[in-house]
Amino acid sequence: GYSIASPALSKVIAALPGKSCTTPLLEAAFGAFGRMLWLNANSLDEIFPNNEENIASVVNTWMDVISSVSVMVMLSSRARTIMFIDQKGAALALCWSICRSPRIARIVGNEILQFTGALLETEAHIDLDSLVEAACGTTRKVVGDGPLGDSASITAGIFKSDPL
């Protein structure tokens, strides 16, 4: 897990400032980095020990990537719900980071709090059932299983116990 993936992921994140990358690559990198940041809130400090501009660049790019709305997302309520799940995971990891690191709070705390505030307003319009349906439906399609069943109640429990 973490001890194997974090050095490679740290190199990917460190290489991002100033680079132009495709959105799918950034989505994958930031998805993994969100988990890494949740496990080690000081990851940004460790990756960029002496470069505050790069921290701001990475965080702002991350928030831009997870906030960009494609045509598919506009047309599909399930895609919007999955996008919300990704945004909430990023917001929680970033908030954890600013709670643990005064340096990160000083550099990008306001931007993260604004992003999280907007996300909380959106959350008021999304119910748990649609989150469960989106998560279970996606899993069911990948696995090739039947319709939603007991996994819906299990998924609801997971969402309540694991915020990411």
Secondary structure, DSSP 8 states (H G I E B T S, - for coil): -HHHHHHHHHHHHHH-TT----HHHHHHHHHHHHHHHHH-TTHHHHH-TT-HHHHHHHHHHHHHHHH---HHHHH-HHHHHHHHHHHHHHHHHHHHHHHH-HHHHHHHHHHHHHHHHHHHHHHTT--HHHHHHHHHHHHHHHHT--S--HHHHHHHHHHHH---
